[in-house]
Amino acid sequence: MTLRGHRGVRQLGKTLADNRSEAMRFVARRSCYLVDLTAVLCSLATVTMADDGRGLRRGGDPQQISISGLSSGAAMAVQYAVAHSSTVTAVGAVAGPQWACAGGSLSRAVNACMCGRDALTPTIDTAHRLAARGAIDDLPSGKPQSLRRSWVFQSPADETVTAASGGADAVFLTAFIGSEPELDRGNAADGSDRAGHGIISPGGTDACADDGTEASFIRRCGAEDNPGKMFHALFDAQAPYDPDQRAPQVPASEVWAFDQQHVIEQVKSSHPPLADDYFNAFWFWWPDQSARRSNLDMASTGYIYVPPSCRTASSACRVHIALHGCKQDARQFAQLAGYNEWAERYRTIVVYPAIAPSEAVPGAVCRLPAVDGVADAAWIEPNPNGCWDWWGYLDTSSNKGRYLTKQAPQIRALEGIIAEVTAPGSN
């Protein structure tokens, strides 16, 4: 029943006089009305917290920035953390490939970095060369200024990003940071050591093992909890991990959309050259780029979860950027991946930037034939699975390798998002 204006209040008063028990069923939508016979039980009116309209501006603590992701999101998380190692304090990677493994080549990205068909080689020297020429943050004494902690999950049964590549990423992080990441390979008790490709959360909707029916790539393997263990490793490694500290499922209505487009426009205004994603056989009238590519392959909307303790302008909470993987629905990832249920425990604002969806190639990548080197042709760099740019699909032939640096378009967009989240907030 909905109450509107004074007429609604008079009707409520009459109802209370006639039948007090029936009046208990009234729930105020925005505020509680007082009437003669009793107060209208404000404490019992359950109001879903609506978007507060503040968008990204949250006054987050710029000294406590961390980032993580799944699959291509994991690759981008490590790329961002390496490029901005003077401002990022911690990084997590779930089923992600070795940093800089692809070398700007899609065929190598698939054949070596994901499927393990070709040998992997150390990439730490690449990081040092990029730092020496200022393409990424400086590395005083060869180590990052702020990046200190890392966490890696890699299921041995993953058929999309092999255990060898996940292990190589852990080796790189050890060499780059100077300390080993906490490496989680799952366990036999809940089957997470046999999990398919995806992030594991108690709220997952896909089966633990790969059964060919994956829809969300958010897997349920008993009580296994990738975000919970990740946040523990990145923020509170000294104390024992306690899975009981996980909060109940956060309602979908508490995950708010934000305008990502205005951040993208700031990057686009500098006109960064972008590789084509169409084959132009007609030169003059057929486009070289889709609207999606012209938008850096990013969506116009991202998502954010602000836990209750971080909803005041003076909260100065941690900021964590969580990046979805290929073929994933960004909104579903924001709602179900499991980060939100730990956000209040660690007073952390979780931001979910988004890549625009596309028509995905069906099937597990590593069950398909090897990718031919023709895929590396400079005139077309497609991204059919909606991945973050971890092999250089936005780079033209004249700026190969940019995807690893602070000048990479998507890295610049993430930097803009972080700048806005950490800007002073207002109530």
N, C-alpha and C positions, 0 to 999 in steps of 0.2 A: 504494500500500500504506500502510495506517495502522497506527502503532505505539501500543499502549495499555499503560501501566504496565510493571511488571518483566517480565511475560511477553513484551511486545514487545521489550524490550531483549535478553532471552536469545535470542529468535528472530533478532534482528539479529546477535548475536555468532555464532550458528551459521551464518548465511548468509555472513558475512564469512569464516569459516574455510573454508567449502566453495567459495565462488566470489566472490572479491574484486570482480570486474568487475560482477557482478550487484548487489552492495551499493551501488555508485555510484548506482544508480537510486532509492535511497530519498531522499525529501525530507521533512524535518521540517516539521510544520505550525506549531508554536509555539516549539519549542526543539530543540536538537541533543543527541542522546545520545552519550556517550562509551562505547566498548567496548574490549575488551582488545587487539585486533589493530591498530586504527587509529582515528583520530578520525573522527567522522562528518561531515567536510567541511562545516562550518558555512558557510564562504564560498560553497559551491555551492548551498546551500539557498535557493531564491528564495521569499521570503515576501511576499505581497501585504500592503501596509500597511492594516490595518483601521482603522475609525473609532476614534479614541482616546477618545471619550466626553466630550470637553470642550465640545462644542457650540460656542456662539459666543464663549465667554470665551477670548480669545487674547492679551490684553495688547498689542494693536496701538497704534501711535503716534498719539495724538489730534491731533498737529500735522501729520499727513500723511494727510488724508482726501480721497479723490477719488471721483467718481461718473460713470457713463456709462450709455448704454442704446441700444436700437434702437427706432425708431418711437415708440409710446406710451411705451416705456421711456426713449427719448431725451428726450421732452417732460418726463417726470417727473424725469429726471436734472437737466435745466436748472432745473425748478421747485424742486427741492430745493437745488441750488447757489445759486440766487438767494435763496431764503428763509433759507439758513444760510451766507451768504457770508463770515461771520466765522470759520467753522470748516472749510469746504471750500476746498481749495487749487486744484483743477483739475476740469474737467468735459469730457466727450466726448459727442458726439451723432452717431449714425448714422441717417440718413434720418428725422430728426425735424422736426416743424413749428416755426414761430415761437413763442417764448415768449408766453403770454397772448393768443394769436391768437383763441382760441375765445370768450372773454368769457362763459363759462357757457352757451353755446349749442351743442347737438349739430349743428344744421343748419349753423351757421357753421364748426364744427370740420371737417365733411366738405367743404362746398362751397368754402370759402375756404382754410382752413389746409392741407387735404390736396390738394384737386383744383385749386385755383387758379381756380375759376369766378368768385369775387368778389375785389375788390381787397384787398390787404393794406396795413395802415397801421402806422407805427412804434408800438412799445409801451413804449419806455424811460420815458416819463412815468408810466406805470402803476407801474413799479418804484419810482420816486422817491416817488410818493404812498404806496405801501404802506410804504416805509421811514419816511416822515415820521410815520405813525401807529403805528409799531411792529409792524406785521403781519409784516414780514420784518426781518432784521438791519439794523442801522444802517449807513448809507453815509457815513462821514466824508468830507468834501470831495466828496461825490457818487460815491464809488467804494468797492468792497468792501474789507474789512480784510484778508482772506486770499486770496480767489479771484483768481488771477493768470493762469492758463493755460486755454486751451480748444482743442478740436479738433472739426472738423465734417466728416463725409463725406456727400456727396449725389450720387448717380448722376443724370446728366441724363435717363436713360431710365426712372427710377422712375415708375410709374403709380399709386402709392398715396400717396406724399408727393412733390409736384412739386418740381422744382429751384428754382422761385421761392420756395417756402416754406422750403426748406432754406437758401437764400441769405438770406432775411429773418431766419432764426434767427442766422446768422453776423453779420448787421448789428446785431442786438440785442446779441449778446455783445460786439461791438466797443464799442458805446456804453456797455454796463453795466460791463465790466471796464476799459475804457480802452486796450485793445490788441487787435489783430485775432486771431481764432482762426486756426490753421492749417487752411485749407479744402482738402479733398481731393475732387476730382470724378472720380477714377479715371483710367485711361489706356487708350489704344488698343492698346497692346502685348499686354495680357492680357484686353482686353474689359471691364474693370471700368467704363469710361465708358459702357457699354451695359447695365450690370447692372440686374436687376429689384430690387424692394423686398426688403431683407434685409441682414444683416451678412455681410461677405465674409471667408472664412477658408480657408487651405489644406486644412483638414479638413472643409470644407462638404460637404453631401450633396445640395443642390439645384443645378441648372444655373445658370450665370452669368446668362444672359438669362431674362426672364420667359417661360416656355413653358406656363403654365397648370397645371403639375403640382406646384407648390410644396407641400412637406410640412413642412420645418423652417425655412424662411426663413434658413438658413445656407448661403450660396452659395459655390461654388468658381469663382474666376476666375483660373486659373493660380496664380501665387505671391502674388497680391494678399492683403494681410493687414491688415484694419482694426484689430484689437486691437494688433498689433505697431506699426503707425504711430501709433496713438493713444497707447500707453504711451510711445513715443519722444518724441512731442510734449509730453506732460504731465509726463514725469519726466526727460528727458535730451536736450532739444532742441539743446544745444550740440554734441553729438557726432554724427557721420554715422549715419544709419539703416543698420543691418546686418541684413538678413533672415536671415543664417546664424546669428544668435544665438537664433533660435527653437528651443526645445527639442523633442524628439520628443513625439508625442502622449501626453498624460497618461492613464493607464488610468482607465476609468470608476469603478473601485473606490476611486480616490483622491479622488473628489468625494463628500463626505460630506453627508448630510442633517442638518438641525438643526430643532429645534422652534421654528417661527415663531409658533405659536398663543399661547404665553405672552406674547409681545410684543404681539400683537393684543389680548389680554385686558386688558392694561394700558391700552390706548387705549379700549377699549370700556367699561371701568369708570368712565370720566368721562362716559359717556352722550352722546357727540356726536350731534346729530340727523342722521339720514341720510335722503336722498330714497328714496321707494318705487321698487321695480323691478317691481311687479305692478300691473296695472290691477284695482282692486277694484270689481267691479260689484255686490257683494252686501253690502258695508259691515260687517256684524256678524260673519260667520263666515268670510269669505274673507280670507287674510292679505294684508297690504300689501307685505310684504318677504319675499324668499326667505331661506333660511338663509345663502346665499352673500352677499347684500347685508348681512345682519346681522353678517357677519364682515368687513365693509369690502371685500368682493369679493376678499379675500386668501386664499391657501391656508394650510393648517395647517403645511405643511413648506416650508422653503427649503433652499438648498444652499450649501456652502462648500468652497473649495479652499485648503488651507494648504500652501505649498511647504515642502520639507524644512528649509530654513534658518530657517523661521518657526515651527517646532514646539516650541520651548522657551519657557518663560514669560518669559525675559529678552530675547527677540528684538526686540521693539519694531519690527515691520515696518510698512510702509505698509498702509493699508486701502483697498481699492477696491470700491465697490458697483457691480455690473453688473446692469442691469434688462432683462429680456427684452421682446419686443414682443407685440402682439396676435396671437392665433391660435397662439402658440408654446407648446411643451411646456417648462416651466421646467427640468426635469431634463436634457432633451436640450440646451437652451441652455447650461446649466452645464457639460456635458461636451464640447460640440463647437464652441462659438462662437469659441474660440481664445485666450481670456484666459489660461487656465491655462499654456499653453506659453511665456508671457512672465513668469509670476509669479515664478519663481526668479531670472530675470535682474534683476528690479527689486525683489526681496525684498518682495513684495506679497501680502497675504492678499486673496483675491477672494471676495466674498460675493454670493450670488445670491438675493435675496428673490423671492417668487413670488406672482403673482395666480392665483386659482382658475380652472381651465379652464371653458369653457362651450361651448354649441352655436354654433359660428361661422357667420356668414353667408358663403356661398361666393362666390368671385369677387373680382377686384380692385375695390376700393371705387370708384375713379374711372371704371370702366367701367359702373357702375350708374347709374340715374337720380339726379338731384339729390335731396338729402334735404329734405323739406318742413318748414316751420317748425312743424308740428304735433308734430314730434319733440321740441320744446323745452317741451312741456307740463309744468308743475310737478308734476303728480301721478304721473309715471312717468319714471324715468331709467334705461333699460336699458343693459346693457353686454354684448352678446352675443358679442363677439369676444375677451373676456378681456383688455381693455386696462387700463393704469394710468389713473388719474383725471386726465386732462389737459384735460378740458372742464368738469368740475364735476358729474359724475354722482352724487356722494355729497352734493352740496349741496342743501338744501331751498330753497324760495323765500325764506325769511327769512335765509339766510346765503350768498347768491350771491357768488361770488368767493373763498370760503374756500379753494378748491382750490389757490390760488396762495400761500397763507400758511403760516406755521409751525403754524397750528391745523388744517390739513387732516389728516383722519384717516390717510391713507396716508403723508403726510410725517411725522407723529408716529410711526407704526410704524417707518419707516426710521430716524428719530432714535433710537428705542429699540434697534434692531439695532446701530447704530453705537456707542451707549453701551456695549452689552454686549461688542462685539468689542474695544473699547479699554479695557475694565476690566482690572485686573491679572489675569494668568493664573496658573495653577498647573500644575506638572508631574504 
